[in-house]
Amino acid sequence: MASGPLTVGYVRAMIRMSVFYPASDGATFDHDYYRDHHVPLCQTTWNPVSATIDKGVDGPNVAAVHITFESAEAMQAALAHEGSAAIMADVANYTTITPVIQVSEVVA
């Protein structure tokens, strides 16, 4: 069995961490703070390949962010960064929603 990173065609597969914020009665979410402060803090601290933000229009979530890393190891190193504690503490500044996290391999 081959070892090393999985490749799709000529592109090395990356890892995406998606953080979803499910809609619920009485929950609050400050989209401006999230866009202008929280996600930039994540980008500065973790230095991902990319980060994209969704603002829910219809469906189960009011918001989501999709953060892409070069590899699972890069994601693990980012999450272990000492600045991650500040990121987690910042959540209370923009929402009362408990986020749902999904980690995926980008296949196409």
TIVO-2410 file (N, C-alpha, C; in nm, 3 decimals):
# residues 108
REC num residu      c1      c2      c3 atome chaine
REC   1      M   0.085  -0.118   0.000     N      A
REC   1      M   0.000   0.000   0.000    CA      A
REC   1      M   0.089   0.124   0.000     C      A
REC   2      A   0.056   0.220  -0.083     N      A
REC   2      A   0.135   0.342  -0.093    CA      A
REC   2      A   0.116   0.428   0.030     C      A
REC   3      S   0.222   0.497   0.071     N      A
REC   3      S   0.210   0.590   0.183    CA      A
REC   3      S   0.225   0.731   0.130     C      A
REC   4      G   0.191   0.829   0.213     N      A
REC   4      G   0.201   0.968   0.172    CA      A
REC   4      G   0.064   1.025   0.145     C      A
REC   5      P   0.060   1.150   0.103     N      A
REC   5      P  -0.068   1.217   0.084    CA      A
REC   5      P  -0.146   1.159  -0.034     C      A
REC   6      L  -0.275   1.156  -0.018     N      A
REC   6      L  -0.364   1.113  -0.125    CA      A
REC   6      L  -0.364   1.219  -0.234     C      A
REC   7      T  -0.361   1.176  -0.359     N      A
REC   7      T  -0.371   1.273  -0.468    CA      A
REC   7      T  -0.494   1.242  -0.551     C      A
REC   8      V  -0.553   1.347  -0.604     N      A
REC   8      V  -0.667   1.335  -0.695    CA      A
REC   8      V  -0.619   1.396  -0.825     C      A
REC   9      G  -0.600   1.313  -0.928     N      A
REC   9      G  -0.538   1.364  -1.050    CA      A
REC   9      G  -0.398   1.410  -1.015     C      A
REC  10      Y  -0.368   1.535  -1.043     N      A
REC  10      Y  -0.239   1.591  -1.008    CA      A
REC  10      Y  -0.246   1.682  -0.886     C      A
REC  11      V  -0.363   1.687  -0.822     N      A
REC  11      V  -0.384   1.777  -0.709    CA      A
REC  11      V  -0.379   1.697  -0.579     C      A
REC  12      R  -0.299   1.744  -0.486     N      A
REC  12      R  -0.292   1.681  -0.355    CA      A
REC  12      R  -0.421   1.709  -0.279     C      A
REC  13      A  -0.480   1.606  -0.220     N      A
REC  13      A  -0.604   1.623  -0.146    CA      A
REC  13      A  -0.578   1.706  -0.021     C      A
REC  14      M  -0.669   1.797   0.008     N      A
REC  14      M  -0.660   1.882   0.125    CA      A
REC  14      M  -0.769   1.844   0.225     C      A
REC  15      I  -0.761   1.904   0.342     N      A
REC  15      I  -0.857   1.880   0.449    CA      A
REC  15      I  -0.937   2.008   0.472     C      A
REC  16      R  -1.068   1.992   0.483     N      A
REC  16      R  -1.155   2.107   0.510    CA      A
REC  16      R  -1.223   2.086   0.645     C      A
REC  17      M  -1.211   2.184   0.731     N      A
REC  17      M  -1.284   2.185   0.857    CA      A
REC  17      M  -1.400   2.283   0.839     C      A
REC  18      S  -1.521   2.231   0.848     N      A
REC  18      S  -1.640   2.314   0.837    CA      A
REC  18      S  -1.701   2.328   0.976     C      A
REC  19      V  -1.736   2.452   1.011     N      A
REC  19      V  -1.799   2.480   1.140    CA      A
REC  19      V  -1.938   2.536   1.109     C      A
REC  20      F  -2.040   2.462   1.149     N      A
REC  20      F  -2.179   2.497   1.122    CA      A
REC  20      F  -2.244   2.550   1.249     C      A
REC  21      Y  -2.332   2.648   1.232     N      A
REC  21      Y  -2.406   2.708   1.344    CA      A
REC  21      Y  -2.554   2.684   1.318     C      A
REC  22      P  -2.611   2.579   1.379     N      A
REC  22      P  -2.751   2.544   1.355    CA      A
REC  22      P  -2.846   2.651   1.410     C      A
REC  23      A  -2.950   2.679   1.332     N      A
REC  23      A  -3.054   2.772   1.376    CA      A
REC  23      A  -3.133   2.711   1.490     C      A
REC  24      S  -3.167   2.794   1.587     N      A
REC  24      S  -3.252   2.749   1.697    CA      A
REC  24      S  -3.324   2.869   1.756     C      A
REC  25      D  -3.440   2.845   1.813     N      A
REC  25      D  -3.520   2.952   1.872    CA      A
REC  25      D  -3.442   3.024   1.981     C      A
REC  26      G  -3.441   3.155   1.974     N      A
REC  26      G  -3.377   3.236   2.076    CA      A
REC  26      G  -3.227   3.251   2.063     C      A
REC  27      A  -3.165   3.182   1.968     N      A
REC  27      A  -3.020   3.190   1.951    CA      A
REC  27      A  -2.983   3.322   1.884     C      A
REC  28      T  -2.862   3.368   1.915     N      A
REC  28      T  -2.813   3.491   1.852    CA      A
REC  28      T  -2.685   3.462   1.776     C      A
REC  29      F  -2.663   3.540   1.668     N      A
REC  29      F  -2.543   3.526   1.587    CA      A
REC  29      F  -2.515   3.661   1.523     C      A
REC  30      D  -2.397   3.717   1.550     N      A
REC  30      D  -2.357   3.846   1.495    CA      A
REC  30      D  -2.270   3.822   1.371     C      A
REC  31      H  -2.334   3.828   1.254     N      A
REC  31      H  -2.263   3.799   1.129    CA      A
REC  31      H  -2.149   3.898   1.102     C      A
REC  32      D  -2.169   4.025   1.135     N      A
REC  32      D  -2.065   4.125   1.111    CA      A
REC  32      D  -1.941   4.096   1.195     C      A
REC  33      Y  -1.960   4.067   1.322     N      A
REC  33      Y  -1.847   4.035   1.409    CA      A
REC  33      Y  -1.775   3.910   1.359     C      A
REC  34      Y  -1.854   3.812   1.321     N      A
REC  34      Y  -1.798   3.686   1.271    CA      A
REC  34      Y  -1.710   3.711   1.149     C      A
REC  35      R  -1.761   3.787   1.053     N      A
REC  35      R  -1.689   3.816   0.930    CA      A
REC  35      R  -1.568   3.907   0.953     C      A
REC  36      D  -1.587   4.009   1.035     N      A
REC  36      D  -1.484   4.113   1.050    CA      A
REC  36      D  -1.379   4.083   1.156     C      A
REC  37      H  -1.412   3.998   1.254     N      A
REC  37      H  -1.319   3.975   1.364    CA      A
REC  37      H  -1.283   3.827   1.385     C      A
REC  38      H  -1.385   3.742   1.400     N      A
REC  38      H  -1.356   3.604   1.438    CA      A
REC  38      H  -1.284   3.525   1.329     C      A
REC  39      V  -1.340   3.524   1.208     N      A
REC  39      V  -1.275   3.446   1.101    CA      A
REC  39      V  -1.137   3.502   1.067     C      A
REC  40      P  -1.117   3.635   1.062     N      A
REC  40      P  -0.981   3.686   1.042    CA      A
REC  40      P  -0.884   3.641   1.154     C      A
REC  41      L  -0.934   3.631   1.278     N      A
REC  41      L  -0.850   3.581   1.387    CA      A
REC  41      L  -0.808   3.436   1.359     C      A
REC  42      C  -0.902   3.356   1.310     N      A
REC  42      C  -0.871   3.217   1.273    CA      A
REC  42      C  -0.765   3.213   1.163     C      A
REC  43      Q  -0.782   3.298   1.062     N      A
REC  43      Q  -0.688   3.300   0.950    CA      A
REC  43      Q  -0.548   3.342   0.995     C      A
REC  44      T  -0.540   3.444   1.077     N      A
REC  44      T  -0.410   3.493   1.125    CA      A
REC  44      T  -0.342   3.388   1.213     C      A
REC  45      T  -0.419   3.323   1.297     N      A
REC  45      T  -0.362   3.226   1.392    CA      A
REC  45      T  -0.325   3.096   1.324     C      A
REC  46      W  -0.412   3.046   1.238     N      A
REC  46      W  -0.394   2.913   1.180    CA      A
REC  46      W  -0.330   2.912   1.043     C      A
REC  47      N  -0.330   3.023   0.972     N      A
REC  47      N  -0.271   3.033   0.839    CA      A
REC  47      N  -0.317   2.921   0.744     C      A
REC  48      P  -0.449   2.907   0.727     N      A
REC  48      P  -0.500   2.803   0.636    CA      A
REC  48      P  -0.479   2.841   0.490     C      A
REC  49      V  -0.506   2.745   0.402     N      A
REC  49      V  -0.504   2.771   0.258    CA      A
REC  49      V  -0.613   2.871   0.223     C      A
REC  50      S  -0.733   2.851   0.281     N      A
REC  50      S  -0.845   2.942   0.255    CA      A
REC  50      S  -0.948   2.930   0.366     C      A
REC  51      A  -1.034   3.030   0.370     N      A
REC  51      A  -1.149   3.028   0.461    CA      A
REC  51      A  -1.263   3.100   0.391     C      A
REC  52      T  -1.378   3.035   0.382     N      A
REC  52      T  -1.495   3.096   0.321    CA      A
REC  52      T  -1.610   3.090   0.421     C      A
REC  53      I  -1.690   3.196   0.420     N      A
REC  53      I  -1.800   3.210   0.514    CA      A
REC  53      I  -1.932   3.200   0.440     C      A
REC  54      D  -2.025   3.124   0.498     N      A
REC  54      D  -2.162   3.116   0.447    CA      A
REC  54      D  -2.255   3.186   0.546     C      A
REC  55      K  -2.348   3.266   0.495     N      A
REC  55      K  -2.456   3.322   0.575    CA      A
REC  55      K  -2.582   3.250   0.533     C      A
REC  56      G  -2.640   3.174   0.624     N      A
REC  56      G  -2.757   3.094   0.591    CA      A
REC  56      G  -2.874   3.178   0.544     C      A
REC  57      V  -2.936   3.136   0.435     N      A
REC  57      V  -3.054   3.203   0.380    CA      A
REC  57      V  -3.176   3.112   0.398     C      A
REC  58      D  -3.156   2.984   0.372     N      A
REC  58      D  -3.262   2.886   0.387    CA      A
REC  58      D  -3.194   2.754   0.423     C      A
REC  59      G  -3.241   2.688   0.523     N      A
REC  59      G  -3.180   2.562   0.563    CA      A
REC  59      G  -3.156   2.558   0.713     C      A
REC  60      P  -3.087   2.457   0.758     N      A
REC  60      P  -3.075   2.435   0.903    CA      A
REC  60      P  -2.972   2.523   0.975     C      A
REC  61      N  -2.885   2.593   0.901     N      A
REC  61      N  -2.777   2.668   0.966    CA      A
REC  61      N  -2.789   2.818   0.939     C      A
REC  62      V  -2.756   2.898   1.042     N      A
REC  62      V  -2.755   3.043   1.023    CA      A
REC  62      V  -2.623   3.090   0.964     C      A
REC  63      A  -2.518   3.008   0.981     N      A
REC  63      A  -2.387   3.044   0.928    CA      A
REC  63      A  -2.298   2.920   0.927     C      A
REC  64      A  -2.188   2.933   0.852     N      A
REC  64      A  -2.085   2.829   0.850    CA      A
REC  64      A  -1.956   2.892   0.801     C      A
REC  65      V  -1.847   2.831   0.837     N      A
REC  65      V  -1.717   2.867   0.780    CA      A
REC  65      V  -1.652   2.737   0.735     C      A
REC  66      H  -1.582   2.744   0.623     N      A
REC  66      H  -1.512   2.629   0.568    CA      A
REC  66      H  -1.365   2.668   0.559     C      A
REC  67      I  -1.283   2.604   0.641     N      A
REC  67      I  -1.141   2.637   0.649    CA      A
REC  67      I  -1.062   2.521   0.589     C      A
REC  68      T  -0.983   2.551   0.488     N      A
REC  68      T  -0.909   2.447   0.416    CA      A
REC  68      T  -0.762   2.449   0.455     C      A
REC  69      F  -0.710   2.331   0.484     N      A
REC  69      F  -0.569   2.312   0.521    CA      A
REC  69      F  -0.502   2.221   0.419     C      A
REC  70      E  -0.372   2.233   0.407     N      A
REC  70      E  -0.293   2.150   0.315    CA      A
REC  70      E  -0.305   2.001   0.344     C      A
REC  71      S  -0.322   1.966   0.472     N      A
REC  71      S  -0.324   1.825   0.511    CA      A
REC  71      S  -0.385   1.812   0.650     C      A
REC  72      A  -0.413   1.689   0.690     N      A
REC  72      A  -0.463   1.664   0.825    CA      A
REC  72      A  -0.359   1.707   0.928     C      A
REC  73      E  -0.232   1.686   0.896     N      A
REC  73      E  -0.125   1.726   0.988    CA      A
REC  73      E  -0.121   1.878   1.004     C      A
REC  74      A  -0.141   1.950   0.895     N      A
REC  74      A  -0.142   2.096   0.901    CA      A
REC  74      A  -0.260   2.144   0.986     C      A
REC  75      M  -0.374   2.080   0.973     N      A
REC  75      M  -0.490   2.117   1.053    CA      A
REC  75      M  -0.463   2.089   1.201     C      A
REC  76      Q  -0.408   1.972   1.230     N      A
REC  76      Q  -0.378   1.936   1.369    CA      A
REC  76      Q  -0.278   2.033   1.431     C      A
REC  77      A  -0.176   2.072   1.355     N      A
REC  77      A  -0.078   2.167   1.405    CA      A
REC  77      A  -0.143   2.303   1.430     C      A
REC  78      A  -0.232   2.345   1.340     N      A
REC  78      A  -0.301   2.473   1.357    CA      A
REC  78      A  -0.386   2.471   1.483     C      A
REC  79      L  -0.463   2.366   1.502     N      A
REC  79      L  -0.550   2.357   1.619    CA      A
REC  79      L  -0.471   2.350   1.749     C      A
REC  80      A  -0.349   2.298   1.744     N      A
REC  80      A  -0.264   2.290   1.862    CA      A
REC  80      A  -0.192   2.422   1.892     C      A
REC  81      H  -0.202   2.518   1.801     N      A
REC  81      H  -0.136   2.648   1.819    CA      A
REC  81      H  -0.186   2.715   1.947     C      A
REC  82      E  -0.097   2.781   2.017     N      A
REC  82      E  -0.135   2.846   2.144    CA      A
REC  82      E  -0.245   2.950   2.125     C      A
REC  83      G  -0.256   3.009   2.009     N      A
REC  83      G  -0.360   3.107   1.981    CA      A
REC  83      G  -0.499   3.049   1.968     C      A
REC  84      S  -0.510   2.917   1.960     N      A
REC  84      S  -0.641   2.853   1.947    CA      A
REC  84      S  -0.729   2.878   2.069     C      A
REC  85      A  -0.670   2.895   2.185     N      A
REC  85      A  -0.748   2.924   2.305    CA      A
REC  85      A  -0.822   3.057   2.290     C      A
REC  86      A  -0.757   3.156   2.233     N      A
REC  86      A  -0.822   3.286   2.210    CA      A
REC  86      A  -0.935   3.274   2.109     C      A
REC  87      I  -0.917   3.189   2.009     N      A
REC  87      I  -1.023   3.166   1.910    CA      A
REC  87      I  -1.145   3.106   1.978     C      A
REC  88      M  -1.124   3.004   2.060     N      A
REC  88      M  -1.236   2.939   2.128    CA      A
REC  88      M  -1.305   3.036   2.225     C      A
REC  89      A  -1.227   3.117   2.295     N      A
REC  89      A  -1.284   3.213   2.389    CA      A
REC  89      A  -1.365   3.321   2.317     C      A
REC  90      D  -1.331   3.350   2.192     N      A
REC  90      D  -1.397   3.455   2.115    CA      A
REC  90      D  -1.538   3.417   2.071     C      A
REC  91      V  -1.571   3.290   2.070     N      A
REC  91      V  -1.702   3.244   2.022    CA      A
REC  91      V  -1.816   3.315   2.096     C      A
REC  92      A  -1.801   3.334   2.226     N      A
REC  92      A  -1.906   3.398   2.306    CA      A
REC  92      A  -1.930   3.543   2.264     C      A
REC  93      N  -1.838   3.603   2.190     N      A
REC  93      N  -1.854   3.741   2.145    CA      A
REC  93      N  -1.950   3.756   2.026     C      A
REC  94      Y  -1.984   3.645   1.959     N      A
REC  94      Y  -2.070   3.658   1.842    CA      A
REC  94      Y  -2.190   3.563   1.838     C      A
REC  95      T  -2.195   3.462   1.926     N      A
REC  95      T  -2.308   3.370   1.918    CA      A
REC  95      T  -2.335   3.299   2.049     C      A
REC  96      T  -2.461   3.255   2.063     N      A
REC  96      T  -2.500   3.169   2.173    CA      A
REC  96      T  -2.518   3.025   2.124     C      A
REC  97      I  -2.489   3.002   1.997     N      A
REC  97      I  -2.508   2.870   1.934    CA      A
REC  97      I  -2.385   2.783   1.958     C      A
REC  98      T  -2.409   2.658   1.991     N      A
REC  98      T  -2.300   2.561   2.001    CA      A
REC  98      T  -2.269   2.512   1.859     C      A
REC  99      P  -2.147   2.536   1.810     N      A
REC  99      P  -2.115   2.497   1.673    CA      A
REC  99      P  -2.104   2.345   1.656     C      A
REC 100      V  -2.126   2.303   1.532     N      A
REC 100      V  -2.109   2.163   1.491    CA      A
REC 100      V  -1.994   2.160   1.393     C      A
REC 101      I  -1.895   2.076   1.420     N      A
REC 101      I  -1.774   2.072   1.336    CA      A
REC 101      I  -1.771   1.943   1.255     C      A
REC 102      Q  -1.738   1.960   1.126     N      A
REC 102      Q  -1.718   1.846   1.038    CA      A
REC 102      Q  -1.583   1.861   0.971     C      A
REC 103      V  -1.503   1.756   0.972     N      A
REC 103      V  -1.375   1.755   0.902    CA      A
REC 103      V  -1.391   1.663   0.781     C      A
REC 104      S  -1.352   1.714   0.664     N      A
REC 104      S  -1.370   1.639   0.540    CA      A
REC 104      S  -1.243   1.640   0.457     C      A
REC 105      E  -1.227   1.536   0.377     N      A
REC 105      E  -1.121   1.534   0.278    CA      A
REC 105      E  -1.178   1.594   0.151     C      A
REC 106      V  -1.109   1.690   0.094     N      A
REC 106      V  -1.154   1.751  -0.030    CA      A
REC 106      V  -1.117   1.656  -0.144     C      A
REC 107      V  -1.218   1.607  -0.215     N      A
REC 107      V  -1.193   1.507  -0.319    CA      A
REC 107      V  -1.209   1.562  -0.461     C      A
REC 108      A  -1.265   1.677  -0.475     N      A
REC 108      A  -1.277   1.738  -0.608    CA      A
REC 108      A  -1.300   1.887  -0.594     C      A
***
